[in-house]
Amino acid sequence: MNNDIINTINLWKESISSSELDILNSYNQNELEDAFCKNLEFGTGGIRGIIGIGPNRMNDYVIKKSTLGFAEYLIENYPDTASKGVVISYDCRRCSDSFAKKAACVLASKGIKTYLFSSLRSTPELSFAVRYYNCVGGIMITASHNPPQYNGYKVYDYTGCQLVPEFADKVIEKINNIKDIFNISESLYDDAINNNLIELIDEEVDKEFINNVKTVKVQDVLKSNLKIVYTPLHGTGSKLMVPLLKDEGYNVISVEEQMIPDGEFSTLVSPNPEEPSAFEYALKLGKQVNADILIATDPDADRMGIAALNKMGEYQLLTGNQTGAILLNYLANYKKHSDNDYVFNTIVTSDIAKEICKKHNLNLLQTLTGFKYIGEQANIIEKEGKNYFFGYEESYGYNIIPYVRDKDSFQSTLLLCEVASFYKTLNKTLIDVLEDIYKEYGYYLEGAKSISLTGVEGSLRIKRIMKYFQETKLSKLANHYISIIEDYDKSVCYKDGNEYKINLPKSSVMKFTFNEGGWFALRPSGTEPKLKIYIAIKDKDYASAKQFVDNLINEITNIINTIL
């Protein structure tokens, strides 16, 4: 370890409590180096990291430092910060409730009013509450779908949208200017409550949030013909989702073992609805009750994954791209719209949206990865007098009506149930609907792979891999010629021997498009120590598309394995 790391370790040893020192002393050499090699950084989902001791871990000191930086940013930019206040919510994870209280006490020490949820609530409700109370910002304590040892910290602006880089960078600057993290002021929790600097909130916001969720309805459907299995994967969806669906008249059976909030996710391999293992209990229950669809939401209930019963009697897991296509196609066909309506997705989302929007005279705009960019666009078009129609991304996030400026599993679940009920009256499953979409627009298939590269060396290797793909102007891969290269870090598109400017914020993403259509992209995760590979193709049938995706993943993986 270098001297800077050793000095930082010694400073922490002198400053932390005896119980925290015991944790620090239990670290081995690699754990010490990783915990103290850097500060946790804002990514696509705010700060996210392993709970523990050190500047590269989630702990009270990092929470206090982050909150003080956020508070100073708000005070500098919004004169009415103290009176308008901030909303704080949290999920089921280890330390989430104590981190939320710690953040509220730091805000109180600056005279800033905090609306603190009295128990766990979802990310979309946090976004809604910022708007409901007309606050200047919001804080959500969550690590979404990460493993149990993680927690995180997301910050929101006055519109209920996560901070985009332009503003997040200003918060980061404030945070980085805080040198003494061991002497940050905080009010006593009970004193802040008594002085009305912390106000506990709950059912009033729940009621208004759910009333807004119910407005996503497009048309009346039978409802009683559909049987739904739902699991919140031990997360915040356990609070409101089942009552919502039952109140709307749907027949929903919950996975009782996973309705219990549990930061250890004791019945799960991974609390991520993108992973097939997350549906293990739902699949078992679905077969017992002969459910039509299975729905899982992640721990902070902003993302939704589904499995649908096909005509062979088996459950088929749908990707985020496939679910997004089904929802978009339904909205385009059955929800009133005009040529002033806009659909949003990201640069790594399936191109099928382009075809659907083209047919229905909807405008499509693509953003960088991260729903904050879609939320930002909702703010922009609102000011321009344009209409938000639908927003989604491949990673299981959807938003139909922007009373929430983030992805929202409550909206998307309620709409998906309507879609499934509607098509069941036509004797179609969601799998049939998907096949109909493919028959009309072409067979679009997407693939994805995440490569975990942990620790200091993992971070350096990810940088070397991205540098290789930046500097090596690939012309051919998997026997397909590449016609377009987009380097979002340099904001440059290379096409036909010319360079064109990409009019999006800079981001560490490389995207390669093939002559005959289809593309692949590489992006370091903003929330986990992973390199993500995205692949998309349009082909004549499933077999051809699958072969292309598999071959391409193998070739890219082989290249990456040579980059040490």
C-alpha positions as CSV (number, residue, x, y, z in Angstrom):
1,M,0.0,0.0,0.0
2,N,1.2,3.5,-0.7
3,N,1.8,6.1,1.9
4,D,-1.5,8.0,1.2
5,I,-3.5,4.9,1.9
6,I,-1.5,4.2,5.1
7,N,-2.0,7.8,6.3
8,T,-5.7,7.7,5.6
9,I,-6.0,4.4,7.5
10,N,-4.2,5.8,10.5
11,L,-6.4,8.9,10.5
12,W,-9.5,6.8,10.6
13,K,-8.1,4.6,13.4
14,E,-7.5,7.8,15.5
15,S,-11.0,9.1,14.9
16,I,-13.6,6.3,14.9
17,S,-15.3,4.5,17.7
18,S,-14.0,1.3,19.3
19,S,-16.6,-0.9,17.7
20,E,-15.8,0.6,14.3
21,L,-12.1,0.1,15.0
22,D,-12.8,-3.6,15.6
23,I,-14.3,-3.8,12.1
24,L,-11.4,-2.0,10.6
25,N,-8.9,-4.3,12.3
26,S,-10.7,-7.3,10.9
27,Y,-9.9,-6.4,7.3
28,N,-7.2,-8.3,5.5
29,Q,-4.7,-6.5,3.2
30,N,-6.8,-6.5,0.1
31,E,-9.9,-5.3,2.0
32,L,-7.9,-2.5,3.6
33,E,-6.6,-1.4,0.3
34,D,-10.0,-1.4,-1.4
35,A,-11.7,0.3,1.5
36,F,-9.2,3.2,1.6
37,C,-7.9,3.5,-2.0
38,K,-10.4,6.2,-3.0
39,N,-13.7,7.9,-2.0
40,L,-17.0,6.5,-3.1
41,E,-18.0,8.3,-6.3
42,F,-21.4,9.3,-7.8
43,G,-22.3,7.0,-10.7
44,T,-25.5,6.5,-12.7
45,G,-27.3,5.7,-9.5
46,G,-25.6,8.1,-7.1
47,I,-23.3,6.6,-4.4
48,R,-23.3,2.9,-4.0
49,G,-20.9,0.7,-2.1
50,I,-20.2,-2.1,0.4
51,I,-21.1,-1.2,4.0
52,G,-18.0,-0.9,6.2
53,I,-15.3,1.3,7.4
54,G,-13.3,3.6,5.1
55,P,-13.9,6.3,2.5
56,N,-14.7,3.7,-0.2
57,R,-17.4,2.1,2.0
58,M,-20.9,3.1,3.0
59,N,-20.9,4.3,6.6
60,D,-22.1,7.1,8.8
61,Y,-19.2,9.3,7.9
62,V,-19.8,9.0,4.2
63,I,-23.5,9.6,4.7
64,K,-22.8,12.7,6.8
65,K,-20.2,14.1,4.3
66,S,-22.5,13.5,1.3
67,T,-25.5,15.1,3.1
68,L,-23.5,18.1,4.2
69,G,-22.2,18.6,0.6
70,F,-25.7,18.2,-0.8
71,A,-27.1,20.7,1.8
72,E,-24.4,23.3,0.9
73,Y,-25.3,22.9,-2.7
74,L,-29.0,23.4,-2.0
75,I,-28.4,26.4,0.2
76,E,-26.2,28.1,-2.4
77,N,-28.6,27.5,-5.3
78,Y,-32.1,27.7,-3.6
79,P,-32.5,30.6,-1.1
80,D,-35.7,28.9,0.3
81,T,-34.0,25.6,1.1
82,A,-34.5,25.8,4.8
83,S,-38.3,26.3,4.6
84,K,-39.0,24.1,1.6
85,G,-36.9,21.3,2.8
86,V,-35.9,17.8,1.6
87,V,-37.6,14.4,1.6
88,I,-35.8,11.3,2.7
89,S,-36.8,7.7,2.2
90,Y,-35.1,4.4,2.5
91,D,-35.4,0.7,1.7
92,C,-35.0,-2.6,3.5
93,R,-31.2,-2.8,3.5
94,R,-28.8,-3.1,6.3
95,C,-28.4,0.3,8.0
96,S,-30.9,2.0,5.6
97,D,-33.1,3.4,8.4
98,S,-30.1,4.6,10.5
99,F,-28.5,6.2,7.4
100,A,-31.7,8.0,6.7
101,K,-31.9,9.4,10.2
102,K,-28.3,10.4,10.1
103,A,-28.8,12.4,6.9
104,A,-31.9,14.0,8.4
105,C,-29.9,15.1,11.5
106,V,-27.2,16.7,9.4
107,L,-29.8,18.6,7.4
108,A,-31.5,19.7,10.7
109,S,-28.1,21.0,11.9
110,K,-28.2,23.4,8.9
111,G,-31.7,24.5,9.7
112,I,-33.2,22.5,6.8
113,K,-36.6,20.9,7.3
114,T,-36.7,17.2,6.5
115,Y,-39.8,15.1,5.6
116,L,-38.7,11.7,6.7
117,F,-40.7,8.6,5.9
118,S,-41.6,6.8,9.1
119,S,-40.8,3.4,7.6
120,L,-39.4,2.0,4.3
121,R,-40.8,3.4,1.1
122,S,-40.0,3.0,-2.6
123,T,-37.8,5.2,-4.8
124,P,-40.7,6.3,-7.0
125,E,-42.7,7.4,-3.9
126,L,-39.7,9.4,-2.8
127,S,-39.6,11.1,-6.2
128,F,-43.4,11.8,-5.9
129,A,-43.0,13.1,-2.4
130,V,-40.5,15.7,-3.4
131,R,-43.0,17.1,-5.9
132,Y,-46.0,16.7,-3.4
133,Y,-44.3,18.7,-0.7
134,N,-42.7,21.2,-3.2
135,C,-39.3,20.5,-1.7
136,V,-35.9,21.5,-3.1
137,G,-34.6,18.0,-3.2
138,G,-34.7,14.4,-2.0
139,I,-32.5,11.6,-0.7
140,M,-33.1,7.9,-1.2
141,I,-31.1,5.4,0.8
142,T,-30.9,2.3,-1.3
143,A,-28.6,0.1,-3.3
144,S,-31.4,-1.2,-5.6
145,H,-30.7,-4.7,-6.7
146,N,-27.1,-5.0,-5.4
147,P,-26.1,-7.9,-3.0
148,P,-26.9,-7.6,0.7
149,Q,-23.5,-6.1,1.7
150,Y,-24.2,-3.0,-0.3
151,N,-26.1,0.2,0.4
152,G,-26.3,3.5,-1.4
153,Y,-27.4,7.1,-1.5
154,K,-29.2,8.9,-4.3
155,V,-30.0,12.6,-4.5
156,Y,-32.9,14.2,-6.3
157,D,-33.6,17.8,-7.5
158,Y,-36.8,19.8,-6.9
159,T,-38.6,18.1,-9.8
160,G,-38.1,14.7,-8.3
161,C,-35.4,13.8,-10.8
162,Q,-32.0,12.3,-9.9
163,L,-29.3,14.9,-10.4
164,V,-27.7,14.8,-13.9
165,P,-24.0,15.3,-14.1
166,E,-24.2,19.1,-14.6
167,F,-25.6,19.4,-11.1
168,A,-24.2,16.3,-9.5
169,D,-20.7,17.6,-10.3
170,K,-21.5,20.7,-8.2
171,V,-22.6,18.5,-5.3
172,I,-19.4,16.4,-5.7
173,E,-17.3,19.6,-5.6
174,K,-19.0,20.6,-2.3
175,I,-18.5,17.1,-0.9
176,N,-14.8,17.1,-1.9
177,N,-14.3,20.4,-0.2
178,I,-15.2,18.9,3.2
179,K,-11.8,17.9,4.7
180,D,-12.7,16.9,8.3
181,I,-15.4,14.2,8.0
182,F,-15.1,13.3,11.7
183,N,-16.5,16.6,13.0
184,I,-19.5,17.2,10.9
185,S,-22.4,18.7,12.9
186,E,-25.6,16.9,13.4
187,S,-28.7,17.6,15.5
188,L,-30.0,15.1,18.0
189,Y,-32.8,13.2,16.4
190,D,-35.4,13.8,19.2
191,D,-34.5,17.5,19.3
192,A,-35.0,17.8,15.6
193,I,-38.4,16.1,15.8
194,N,-39.5,18.4,18.7
195,N,-38.3,21.5,16.8
196,N,-40.2,20.4,13.7
197,L,-37.0,20.2,11.7
198,I,-37.8,16.5,11.1
199,E,-41.4,15.7,10.2
200,L,-42.4,12.0,9.9
201,I,-44.6,11.2,6.9
202,D,-46.4,8.1,5.8
203,E,-50.1,7.4,4.9
204,E,-51.0,10.8,3.6
205,V,-48.3,10.6,0.9
206,D,-49.1,6.9,0.2
207,K,-52.7,7.8,-0.6
208,E,-51.8,10.6,-3.0
209,F,-49.1,8.6,-4.6
210,I,-51.4,5.6,-5.3
211,N,-54.2,7.9,-6.6
212,N,-51.7,9.1,-9.2
213,V,-50.6,5.6,-10.0
214,K,-54.2,4.7,-10.8
215,T,-54.3,7.4,-13.6
216,V,-52.1,5.2,-15.9
217,K,-55.2,3.3,-16.9
218,V,-55.8,3.4,-20.6
219,Q,-59.1,1.5,-21.0
220,D,-61.4,-0.7,-19.0
221,V,-60.6,-4.4,-19.1
222,L,-62.2,-7.5,-17.6
223,K,-59.5,-8.0,-14.8
224,S,-61.2,-11.1,-13.2
225,N,-59.9,-13.2,-16.1
226,L,-56.3,-12.8,-15.0
227,K,-54.3,-14.4,-12.2
228,I,-51.2,-12.7,-11.0
229,V,-48.3,-13.8,-8.8
230,Y,-46.4,-10.9,-7.2
231,T,-43.1,-10.8,-5.2
232,P,-41.4,-7.6,-3.9
233,L,-38.2,-9.7,-3.3
234,H,-38.2,-8.7,0.3
235,G,-38.3,-5.0,-0.6
236,T,-40.4,-1.8,-0.5
237,G,-43.0,-3.1,-2.9
238,S,-44.4,-5.1,0.0
239,K,-45.9,-1.9,1.4
240,L,-48.3,-0.8,-1.3
241,M,-48.3,-3.1,-4.4
242,V,-50.7,-5.8,-3.4
243,P,-53.3,-3.4,-2.0
244,L,-53.1,-1.4,-5.2
245,L,-53.7,-4.3,-7.4
246,K,-56.5,-5.7,-5.3
247,D,-58.2,-2.3,-5.0
248,E,-58.1,-2.1,-8.8
249,G,-59.9,-5.5,-9.0
250,Y,-57.1,-7.8,-10.0
251,N,-56.6,-11.3,-8.6
252,V,-53.2,-11.2,-7.1
253,I,-51.5,-13.8,-5.0
254,S,-48.3,-12.7,-3.2
255,V,-45.2,-14.8,-2.5
256,E,-45.6,-14.6,1.3
257,E,-42.0,-15.7,2.1
258,Q,-40.8,-12.6,0.2
259,M,-43.4,-10.1,1.4
260,I,-41.3,-9.7,4.6
261,P,-38.8,-6.8,4.3
262,D,-35.3,-8.4,4.7
263,G,-32.0,-6.7,4.0
264,E,-30.3,-10.1,3.9
265,F,-32.6,-11.3,1.0
266,S,-32.6,-14.6,2.7
267,T,-34.7,-16.5,0.2
268,L,-32.8,-15.1,-2.8
269,V,-29.5,-15.7,-4.7
270,S,-29.9,-12.1,-6.0
271,P,-32.7,-9.5,-5.4
272,N,-32.5,-8.5,-9.1
273,P,-35.6,-9.1,-11.3
274,E,-33.2,-9.3,-14.3
275,E,-31.9,-12.6,-12.9
276,P,-33.9,-15.8,-13.5
277,S,-33.1,-17.0,-9.9
278,A,-35.2,-14.1,-8.5
279,F,-38.3,-15.8,-9.8
280,E,-37.7,-19.2,-8.1
281,Y,-40.4,-18.8,-5.5
282,A,-42.7,-17.0,-7.9
283,L,-42.4,-19.7,-10.4
284,K,-43.2,-22.4,-7.9
285,L,-46.3,-20.5,-6.7
286,G,-47.3,-19.6,-10.2
287,K,-47.4,-23.3,-11.2
288,Q,-49.4,-24.1,-8.0
289,V,-52.1,-21.5,-8.7
290,N,-51.9,-21.6,-12.5
291,A,-51.1,-17.9,-12.7
292,D,-51.0,-16.0,-16.1
293,I,-48.1,-13.7,-15.2
294,L,-45.5,-13.4,-12.5
295,I,-44.2,-10.0,-11.4
296,A,-41.2,-9.2,-9.4
297,T,-40.0,-5.7,-8.3
298,D,-36.5,-4.9,-7.0
299,P,-35.9,-3.8,-3.4
300,D,-36.5,-0.1,-3.9
301,A,-39.4,-0.9,-6.3
302,D,-38.4,1.2,-9.2
303,R,-37.8,-1.7,-11.5
304,M,-40.2,-4.5,-12.6
305,G,-39.5,-7.9,-14.2
306,I,-42.1,-10.3,-15.5
307,A,-42.6,-13.9,-16.6
308,A,-45.6,-14.9,-18.7
309,L,-47.3,-18.2,-19.3
310,N,-47.0,-19.3,-22.9
311,K,-49.4,-21.7,-24.7
312,M,-47.0,-24.6,-23.9
313,G,-47.9,-24.1,-20.2
314,E,-44.4,-22.8,-19.3
315,Y,-43.3,-19.5,-17.9
316,Q,-41.1,-17.4,-20.1
317,L,-39.0,-14.6,-18.6
318,L,-39.2,-11.4,-20.6
319,T,-36.3,-9.0,-20.9
320,G,-36.6,-5.3,-20.2
321,N,-36.5,-4.6,-23.9
322,Q,-39.4,-7.1,-24.5
323,T,-41.6,-5.8,-21.7
324,G,-40.9,-2.2,-22.9
325,A,-41.9,-3.1,-26.5
326,I,-45.2,-4.7,-25.3
327,L,-46.0,-1.6,-23.1
328,L,-45.1,0.9,-25.9
329,N,-47.0,-1.0,-28.5
330,Y,-50.1,-1.2,-26.3
331,L,-49.9,2.5,-25.5
332,A,-49.3,3.4,-29.2
333,N,-52.4,1.5,-30.2
334,Y,-54.8,2.3,-27.5
335,K,-53.8,5.6,-25.8
336,K,-54.7,8.9,-27.5
337,H,-51.7,10.8,-28.7
338,S,-50.6,13.4,-31.1
339,D,-47.5,14.3,-33.2
340,N,-46.4,16.4,-30.2
341,D,-46.0,13.3,-28.0
342,Y,-42.5,12.0,-27.1
343,V,-41.2,8.6,-26.2
344,F,-37.8,8.2,-24.5
345,N,-35.3,5.4,-24.2
346,T,-31.6,5.0,-23.9
347,I,-28.7,4.4,-26.3
348,V,-28.5,0.7,-25.2
349,T,-32.2,0.0,-25.6
350,S,-33.7,-2.1,-28.4
351,D,-34.2,-0.4,-31.8
352,I,-37.7,-1.8,-32.0
353,A,-39.0,1.4,-30.4
354,K,-38.0,3.3,-33.5
355,E,-40.2,1.1,-35.7
356,I,-43.2,1.3,-33.3
357,C,-42.9,5.1,-33.0
358,K,-42.5,5.6,-36.7
359,K,-45.7,3.7,-37.4
360,H,-47.7,5.6,-34.8
361,N,-46.2,9.1,-35.5
362,L,-44.6,9.3,-32.1
363,N,-41.3,11.2,-31.6
364,L,-38.5,9.1,-30.1
365,L,-35.5,10.6,-28.3
366,Q,-32.6,8.5,-26.9
367,T,-30.6,9.5,-23.8
368,L,-27.6,8.2,-22.1
369,T,-28.0,5.2,-19.7
370,G,-29.6,6.1,-16.4
371,F,-33.3,7.1,-15.9
372,K,-32.2,10.5,-14.6
373,Y,-31.7,11.5,-18.3
374,I,-35.2,10.5,-19.1
375,G,-36.5,12.4,-16.1
376,E,-34.4,15.4,-17.3
377,Q,-36.1,15.2,-20.7
378,A,-39.5,15.1,-19.1
379,N,-38.7,18.4,-17.4
380,I,-37.4,19.9,-20.7
381,I,-40.4,19.0,-22.9
382,E,-42.8,20.1,-20.2
383,K,-41.3,23.6,-20.4
384,E,-41.5,23.5,-24.2
385,G,-45.2,22.6,-24.2
386,K,-44.6,19.1,-25.5
387,N,-46.1,15.9,-24.2
388,Y,-44.4,13.0,-22.4
389,F,-45.9,9.7,-23.7
390,F,-43.6,6.9,-22.3
391,G,-40.1,6.3,-21.1
392,Y,-38.2,3.1,-20.6
393,E,-34.8,1.5,-20.5
394,E,-33.5,-2.0,-21.1
395,S,-32.7,-2.6,-17.4
396,Y,-36.4,-3.1,-16.4
397,G,-37.3,0.6,-15.8
398,Y,-40.5,2.2,-17.1
399,N,-42.4,5.4,-16.6
400,I,-45.8,6.1,-18.2
401,I,-46.9,9.4,-16.5
402,P,-44.2,11.7,-15.2
403,Y,-45.8,12.7,-11.9
404,V,-42.7,10.6,-10.9
405,R,-39.5,11.7,-12.5
406,D,-37.9,8.3,-12.2
407,K,-38.7,4.7,-13.2
408,D,-41.7,3.4,-11.3
409,S,-42.7,-0.2,-10.8
410,F,-46.1,0.7,-9.5
411,Q,-47.1,2.4,-12.7
412,S,-45.6,-0.2,-14.9
413,T,-47.1,-3.1,-12.9
414,L,-50.6,-1.7,-13.0
415,L,-50.3,-1.0,-16.8
416,L,-48.9,-4.4,-17.5
417,C,-51.8,-6.1,-15.7
418,E,-54.2,-4.1,-17.9
419,V,-52.3,-5.2,-21.0
420,A,-52.3,-8.9,-20.0
421,S,-56.0,-8.8,-19.1
422,F,-56.9,-7.0,-22.4
423,Y,-55.1,-9.6,-24.5
424,K,-56.4,-12.5,-22.5
425,T,-59.9,-11.6,-23.6
426,L,-58.5,-12.0,-27.2
427,N,-57.2,-15.4,-26.2
428,K,-53.6,-14.2,-26.3
429,T,-50.8,-14.4,-23.8
430,L,-48.1,-11.8,-23.5
431,I,-45.8,-14.2,-25.3
432,D,-48.3,-14.2,-28.2
433,V,-48.4,-10.4,-28.2
434,L,-44.6,-10.3,-28.3
435,E,-44.6,-12.7,-31.3
436,D,-47.2,-10.5,-33.1
437,I,-44.9,-7.5,-32.6
438,Y,-42.0,-9.4,-34.0
439,K,-44.0,-10.5,-37.0
440,E,-45.0,-6.8,-37.7
441,Y,-41.7,-5.1,-37.1
442,G,-39.0,-7.8,-37.4
443,Y,-37.3,-10.1,-35.0
444,Y,-35.4,-8.0,-32.6
445,L,-33.2,-9.9,-30.1
446,E,-30.9,-8.4,-27.4
447,G,-28.2,-9.9,-25.3
448,A,-26.2,-8.7,-22.4
449,K,-23.3,-9.8,-20.3
450,S,-21.7,-8.3,-17.2
451,I,-18.1,-9.0,-16.3
452,S,-17.3,-8.5,-12.6
453,L,-13.9,-6.9,-12.0
454,T,-13.6,-6.0,-8.4
455,G,-11.0,-4.1,-6.3
456,V,-8.4,-1.6,-7.4
457,E,-7.0,-3.9,-10.1
458,G,-10.5,-4.6,-11.5
459,S,-11.2,-0.8,-11.8
460,L,-7.9,-0.4,-13.7
461,R,-8.6,-3.3,-16.0
462,I,-12.0,-1.9,-16.9
463,K,-10.2,1.3,-17.9
464,R,-7.7,-0.6,-20.0
465,I,-10.6,-2.5,-21.8
466,M,-12.4,0.7,-22.6
467,K,-9.2,2.3,-23.8
468,Y,-8.6,-0.6,-26.1
469,F,-12.0,-0.3,-27.7
470,Q,-11.6,3.4,-28.0
471,E,-8.3,3.3,-29.7
472,T,-8.8,0.2,-31.9
473,K,-11.1,1.2,-34.7
474,L,-12.7,-2.1,-35.2
475,S,-13.9,-2.7,-38.8
476,K,-15.3,-6.2,-38.4
477,L,-16.4,-8.6,-35.7
478,A,-18.1,-12.0,-35.8
479,N,-18.0,-11.8,-39.6
480,H,-20.0,-8.6,-39.7
481,Y,-18.6,-5.3,-40.9
482,I,-18.9,-2.3,-38.6
483,S,-20.1,0.9,-40.2
484,I,-20.5,3.3,-37.3
485,I,-18.4,3.8,-34.1
486,E,-19.8,6.1,-31.3
487,D,-17.4,7.2,-28.6
488,Y,-19.6,8.9,-26.0
489,D,-16.6,9.7,-23.8
490,K,-15.2,11.9,-26.6
491,S,-18.7,12.9,-27.9
492,V,-17.6,11.7,-31.4
493,C,-19.3,9.5,-34.0
494,Y,-17.1,7.9,-36.7
495,K,-19.0,7.1,-39.9
496,D,-18.0,6.8,-43.6
497,G,-14.5,8.2,-42.8
498,N,-15.9,11.3,-41.2
499,E,-16.3,12.5,-37.6
500,Y,-19.6,13.8,-36.2
501,K,-20.4,15.4,-32.9
502,I,-22.6,13.5,-30.5
503,N,-25.0,15.9,-28.8
504,L,-25.2,14.2,-25.4
505,P,-23.2,14.6,-22.2
506,K,-20.0,12.7,-22.1
507,S,-20.1,9.2,-20.8
508,S,-17.8,6.2,-20.8
509,V,-19.7,4.2,-23.5
510,M,-18.5,2.7,-26.8
511,K,-21.1,1.7,-29.3
512,F,-20.5,-0.2,-32.6
513,T,-23.1,-0.5,-35.3
514,F,-23.0,-3.1,-38.1
515,N,-23.6,-2.5,-41.8
516,E,-26.7,-4.7,-41.9
517,G,-28.1,-3.4,-38.7
518,G,-27.6,-4.4,-35.1
519,W,-25.0,-3.1,-32.7
520,F,-23.0,-3.8,-29.5
521,A,-21.9,-1.4,-26.7
522,L,-19.6,-1.5,-23.8
523,R,-20.2,0.5,-20.6
524,P,-18.7,0.4,-17.1
525,S,-21.5,0.1,-14.6
526,G,-22.1,3.2,-12.6
527,T,-23.2,1.3,-9.5
528,E,-21.2,-1.9,-9.4
529,P,-17.7,-3.1,-10.2
530,K,-18.7,-4.5,-13.6
531,L,-18.2,-4.0,-17.3
532,K,-21.5,-4.3,-19.2
533,I,-21.8,-5.6,-22.7
534,Y,-25.0,-4.9,-24.7
535,I,-25.9,-6.5,-28.0
536,A,-28.9,-5.9,-30.3
537,I,-29.8,-7.4,-33.6
538,K,-32.8,-7.6,-36.0
539,D,-33.0,-10.8,-38.0
540,K,-35.4,-13.0,-39.9
541,D,-36.1,-15.4,-37.0
542,Y,-35.1,-16.3,-33.5
543,A,-32.5,-18.9,-34.4
544,S,-30.6,-16.6,-36.6
545,A,-30.7,-13.7,-34.2
546,K,-29.7,-16.0,-31.2
547,Q,-26.7,-17.3,-33.2
548,F,-25.6,-13.8,-34.0
549,V,-25.8,-12.7,-30.3
550,D,-24.0,-15.7,-29.0
551,N,-21.2,-15.5,-31.5
552,L,-20.7,-11.8,-30.8
553,I,-20.7,-12.2,-27.0
554,N,-18.0,-15.0,-27.4
555,E,-15.8,-12.8,-29.7
556,I,-16.1,-9.8,-27.4
557,T,-15.3,-11.9,-24.4
558,N,-12.3,-13.4,-26.1
559,I,-10.9,-9.9,-26.9
560,I,-11.5,-8.8,-23.3
561,N,-9.7,-11.8,-21.9
562,T,-6.6,-10.8,-23.8
563,I,-6.5,-7.3,-22.2
564,L,-4.7,-7.8,-18.9
